[in-house]
Amino acid sequence: MSAYDHVDELPRQQIWDGVLSRSVHGDNVTLALLELDADAVVPEHSHENEQVGILVRGSVTFTIGDDTRTVDVGGTWCILANVPHSVAVGPDGATIVEVFSPPRADWHAISLEPPEPARLQ
């Protein structure tokens, strides 16, 4: 196993309807590039993993616990373990980068799609 890869070569996983992830899993963290379709909704859920992220394209509206706010490009968030949260994606879709700790072991069971032709350069 190599310590290096390229995002375009990582298999895509459908995490939710309208949410695709390309992930790198370490011993203690998961790094994910998530591509979210326009108007996609991630229903309220929680997990043992802390989750921090940054929005790199589009807009999303997060509800974390009782706090709801719209996040624009460059916005960040921090979701502590076991805190309920949901996401509504804006009309142009979104791309986010997130880190989870401990790693998202549950994502290993999600079927993989082959990588798309290279896009990021």
Secondary structure, DSSP 8 states (H G I E B T S, - for coil): --S---GGGS-EEEEETTEEEEEEE-SS-EEEEEEE-TT-EEEEE--SSEEEEEEEEEEEEEEETTEEEEE-TT-EEEE-TT--EEEEEEEEEEEEEEEEES--GGGGGS-EE---S----
